[in-house]
Amino acid sequence: MPIYDISLTVSPTLPVWPGDPPVKMTQTESMAAGAQYNLTRLDISAHTGTHVDAPHHFLNDGRTVETLSLEVLTGPCYVVQLPDDVDEISAEVLERTSLPSGTIRILFGTRNSKLWARDEKNFQEDFVAISPDGAQWLVAHGIKLVGVDYLSVAPFSDSVPTHEILLRAGVIALEGLNLSQIPRGFYDLYCLPLKLAGADGAPARAILVG
């Protein structure tokens, strides 16, 4: 079966959330300069590119990224491709979107993915995100993992309520996906965030199989 890499490539040109440190990649050892090996130093935020939010990110409750369930981070998921005229993933949008019953992992493709497809290097404030009532809808319908195709599940104008609703309920937020080449349907998700002790989030490699 085909394997789809839905992760963003980490590089110094990758957009980051305003105020977060930019990506820095420094070659500290170089064979071209006479060293016996090449060595790259990374200086990045735990929320760089494709990454996972742990509850500790907004709740300060000790539920950090290394405690997240691998059983939730891997398994069957459903990819939804929403129309370009959807400006937010609200409860109303979710009600009229046909979602299979029993789904616990859902990834939302929106017009955001076109930004990654064209290699947009500037942060975009008007990205499509999940509204607070949309977050409440997802919790009420038993969703355990939700993925979005920009750097936050929550709107830029107010990032707290959506995060608090999802994370308080134990929903894993998978952010920074590129779903531009992924048709709607069922897949197996494999998402493995770095096992960072005590961290509020971590970069992840995420793939779909199916």
Buried (B, 14 or more C-beta within 10 A) or exposed (E): EEEBEBBBEBEEEBBBBEEBEEBEEEEEEEEEEEEEEEEEEEEBBBBBBBBBBBBBBBBEEEBBBEEBEEEBBBBBBBBBBBEEEBBBBBBEBBEEBEBEEEBBBBBBBBBBBBBBEEEEEEBEEEBBBBBBBBBBBBBEBEBBBBBBBBBBBBBBEEBEBBBBBBBBBBBBBBBBBBBBEBEEEEBBBBBBBBEBEEBBBBBBBBBBEB
